[in-house]
Amino acid sequence: MAQQVKGRRRHTLAYRAARALVAPYFVWRFNLKAKKQGAESPFLLLANHVTELDFFLVGAVFKQPLVFVIGDTLLRAPVLGWLLKALFGAIGKHKGIADAGTAMGILRRLRAGQNVCLFPEGNTCFGGRTGPFPEATGNLARAVGATLVTYRISGAHLALPRWGKNIRRGRVTGEIVGKYSPEMLKNMSPVEVNALIARDLQVDAYADQDKSPVAYRGKRLAQGLEHALYWCPVCQEVGQITSRDDAVTCRACGLRAVYDPYGAFAGGKPFKNPAQWQDSQRAWLKGRVLAAAEGPVLGDGDAVLSQRGEGRKLKPVSRGKLAMSRQGLAVGEKTFPLGEIVSLEIYRKNILLLAARDGERYQIVARGPFSALKYRDMYQILGENGRQ
């Protein structure tokens, strides 16, 4: 017997209204090319997460109403959060940490006959490649007892990079890659299901450009790239990259690179594209981290640490220099030993979200030019090489 979900009729009407009135604008704006698709309800839809507007890129294609799993930070917004929960029935998810409540919410909706859309990466990418997702995803897909549908979005990273300011006019595509019955999933291990999901959702925007170049035209194409590029390959300085219009510049040595509509740097200098630059800066940072003993590896001048409460409540905890070493992360007088940090993620372009082992959650906002990505990169590097 199907479970009942309060407000289901309202959620369905809101979805259909948004799909009819709002989604067409984003289909046009992104130049989305995708056939209207669907599957037998109820189904769990897994899609790669490319932009903050992926909900519209998916909703425009699926006529059957979808309940979206959305980061709790967005659901805290006073008006938008209420709309997403009350009108659309969105399911909240804490970024970067296991969330049993989210899994139960998904199961409850599916048992009620609703369809659920989950972006398993939990975060959009800075480098145009589909990111990793929790190992528990395979278990979830098997446990819910519903059809698994995988959906791949391509081209959206270059249309609206996470670091960018504006939507660029190019080409975006969407397609159902696979439909897998509950019986098929039951005969697979969670590891095998994860491998299947990773294969179906994998996208590399810059590799795709090499095979079939598409121009993504717009204004101020490089604006915001300093959120993704924190290291200068010429002078080796960190935090000196700045952007304006179609170019990035190093304030320390004067390096200048022009970003074109194909997502490449003019003349292939200093790298072919931002993804290659990010690969090199991460390799450089890894060498620096592994060679470090005690003392800060990364730092920024003025940052504010706030503890997150209910709704949008933020309680200031500390203010001062932000620094990260192999031993931990500190903001002013407040220090988090590395072993006490459960996750370090990024909200929007440059807000750090820290989840502590004691269950408390914090956000860190730095003043002035700032790349939160370097701190997440360092946290991941330490995880790959064993926490200190």
N, C-alpha and C positions, 0 to 999 in steps of 0.2 A: 504493500500500500504506500502510495507516494506521500511524503511528508508535506506539510503546509508551511509556506513561507509568508510571513506578514508583509503586505505591500507588493506582492508579486504582480498583480494587475497594474499597479502604478509603475513598477519598474519596466514592464513590457511596453506600456504606452509611452513612457519617457524615451525608451530606446528607439522606438519606431519614429517618434517625433524628431529626435536628434538626427536619426539616419536620413530622414526626409528633408529636414530643413538646414542642417549644419554640415553634415558629411559631404554633400555635393560640392561645397566650397573648397574643402580640402582635397577632394578628388581632382578638381580643376587646378588648384594651387600647386599641388605636387605632381600634376600630370600623371596620376595613378592609372596604370593599365592592369586591370585584373577582372577576371570573370566573376559574376555573382556566384557564390558558392554556398555549400551547406553540407550537412550530414544528418543522419538520423538522431534525433534527440533522445536522451540527453547525451552530450559529448563534452569532453574536456579538450579545449583548444590551447595548444602551446605555440607561441609565436616568438620569433626573435625580436629583441627590443632595440629599436634604432633611434627613435625620437620621442619626445614627450607628447607627441600627437599621434602615436601609433594606434591609440584607441579609435580614432577616426579612420585611419587607414585600414583597420580590421573591420570596424563596424560598417563601413561603406560597402564591404564585400559580402558580409554575412547577414542575410535577411532575417534569419532566426535570432531572436533576442539573446544577447550575451550579458552575463554578469562578469565584470572585470575585477581582477585582483589588483589593488592599487597600493602603492607605498603609503604608510601611515602618515608620513610628513605632509603629503598632499592633502590627505583627509583631515588634517588639523586646520586647514584654512577655514575661516569662519563662514564664508558664503559658499565657496566652491566645495569644501568638504561636506557641508550639509547637503548640497545638491547631489553630489556623487553617492552619498549614503542613502538619503531619504528618497530621492527620485529614481536613482539607477540601481540601488541595492549593492553598491560596491563593497567588496570584501577587503579589509585592511591587512597590510603585511609590513612587519618591521624589517627595514633594510639590513641585510648582512647577517641576520641571526635566525636560528630555527624558530619557527612559530607554530606551535600545535594548534592555536586558535584559528589560524588561517586554514590549515588542513581540515579542521572540523567544519569551518564555514564552507569550504569547497564541497566537501562530502555532503553536507546538509542540502546545499543547493542542487547538486546532481540528483540526490535521492528525491528531491521535490520535482524533478523533471526539467529543471533549468539547465542551460548551457553555461559553462564557465570558461573564461579566457584568462590564461596565466602567461606572463612573460617570465620564464624561469630564470633568466639572467639577473632579474631584479634591478638592473641598472642599464642605462644606455651607454654606448661605448664612445671613447675619445678617438679611437684609431681605426674605425671602420670595419672591425672584425667582430664576429659573434663571440661573446665572452663565455667564461665558464659558468656553470650553474650548480646548485647544491646537489650532492650525491643522493639526497633523499627524494629527488624528483622522480626517479624511476620507481621507487617504492610507492609514492603517491599515485602515479599513473596506474600502477597495478591494483592498488588497494581500493580505488573509488568505484571500480566495477562499471565504468562507462567507456564508450568508444573514445580512443585517443586520436585527435586530429592535429597534425603538424602543419604550420603555415609559415612560409618564408617571405619576408619583405626584403626586396633588393633595391638599391639605388637611393634609399632614403637618407643614408648617412651623408652623401654628397649634396643632397637637396637641403638638408638641415643638420649640419654637424653639431654635435653636442656643444662644442665650444663656440659655435657661430651665433650671429645676431639675427639673420634673416633667412627666409626660405628662398632657395634658388630654383629657377625654372629649368628642369631637365627631364628625367624620366624615372619613374618609380614603378616597380612591378610587385604583384602579390600573387602567390599561388599556394594551393593546398599541395603539400608534398606527399603526405601519407594519411591513411585512415586505418586504424588498428583496433580490432575488436577486443573486448574484455577477455575472450577465450584465448586469443593469440598472445595477449600480454601475460596471462597467467602461466603460459608455457615458456616464458622468458624469465631470466633472472633480472633483478634490478639493474645490475651492471650492463646487461645486454639492452635493456630498455633505455638506459642513459646513453649508450652508444648510438642507438637508433635516433634518439632525439637530437643529439649533437650533430649527427650526419645530416639530418633533415633541415636543421635550422642554420647550418654553417653558411656564412657569407663573408667575403673579403672584398670590400668595396674597391680597393685599389688594384687588386688582382683582376677583378672584373673589368676595370677601366683599361688595363693592359690588353685584355682580350677584345673588348668592344667599347672604344672610347665614346663617351657621351658628354656633351657640354652642359654644365649647370650654371646658368647665367644669373647674375644678380648684382647688387650693390655691396660694396665694402666686403669683398669675399674673404679677406684674411682677418677681419675684425674679430677679436676674441681668441685668436690662436695661442696667445700667451697662457691660456688656461691649460692647453695641451702640451706646449713646448716650454719647458722650464730650464733647459740647459743649452748653452752656446757651444757648438762643436769647434769653433775657432779659438776662443779665449778660455773655454772651460768654466766660465762663470755660471752660477745658478741664480735665477730670478731676475735676469736682466733683459729678457726678451719682451718686446712690446709690439703692438700691432696698430696699423692705421690703414684704412681703405683696403688695398689689395696686397700689402706688404707687411712683413715682420722685420724688426730691426733689433740688434743687440745694443743696448745703451752703453755697454762697457767697451766694445771694440769696433762698433759700427757695421758689423755684418748685416747685410740686407738681402732678403729673399722675397721674390714676388710670386704670389699664389694665383694660378690661372683657373679658368672655368672648368678645366678637366681634373681639378684636384691635384695638380702637380706644381712643382716649383720651376719657374722659368730657367731653362738651361740645365735643369737637374741639379741645381746648386742651392744650398749645400747638400741636399738630398733630393731624391726623385720626388718624394711626396711626404706629407706629415707622418704617415705610418712608419716609414724608414727612419725618420728623425726620432720618433718615439722609441723605436727599437734600439737605436744607438744610445739615446739618453738613459734608457733603462739599463742597458749593458754597462754604461759608464757608472751609473749609480750603484749597481750591484758590486762592481769592483771597489768602489769607495766604501760601501757598507761593510763588505767582508774584510777589508783591510783595516777598518776602524777598531780601536780598542774602546776606551771610555771617552765620554765627551760627546757633544752634539755632532751629528753628521749633517743635519738640515736645520735651518732656522729662519724665522721671519720676525720682524720687529714688534708690531703691536697687534695682539690678538685678544679676543674675548671668548672665554669659556662659559657656557650656560648649561644648566641642568634642565632637561626637558620634563615638564609635568603634563597634566591633563590638558587636552585641547592644544592651544598655541602658547600655553604658559611657559615662559623661560625664566629661570632663576639664575641671575649672574653669580658665578662662582669665583672666577679669577680673571685678571687681566694683566697682560705683560708679554714678554717675549715667548714666542712659540718655538719649541726646540724638540728635536727627535734624535735619540741615540739608539744604540743597540740594546740599551737597558730599558728604555721607555720613552714616553712622550710627556712634555710639560708645557703648561701655559701659566706664566707667572709663577706663583707659589704652589700651584696644584700640579702634582706629578702622578702619572699613571704608569706603574711598572708594566713592562710589555706582557708579562704573563697574566695581568689583570684585564687586558684588552681583548674582548671577544671578537669585535669587528671594527674596522675603520673604513667607512664608505664615504661617498661624495653625493651631496644633494645639489641639484641644479648644476652650476659650473664650478663653484669653488667654496662650498660650505662643507666642512668635515663633520660627519656624524660618527660618534664614538659610542660603542656599547661596551659597558664594563661587566666584569664577571659577577658583580653583586646585583645585577639586574638594572642598574641605573643607566640612563642614556643621556648623552651630552651632544652639544653642537659647538663647533669652533668656527668663528668668523674672524678673519684677519683684515686689518686696515691696509689700504693701498694696494698696489699690484701684488697678486698672490696666485700661486698655483697649488691647489689642494692635491693635485694628482701626484706630485712628488712624494707626499707623505703616504698616500695609499700604495704607491709603487714600493716604497721602502718597507712598509708593513708586509706586503705580499712577498717581497724578497726575503725578509727575515723568516716568514712562514715556510717558504720553499727550502730554506737552509737550516730550519730548526730555530725555534724561539730561544732567545738568550735568557 
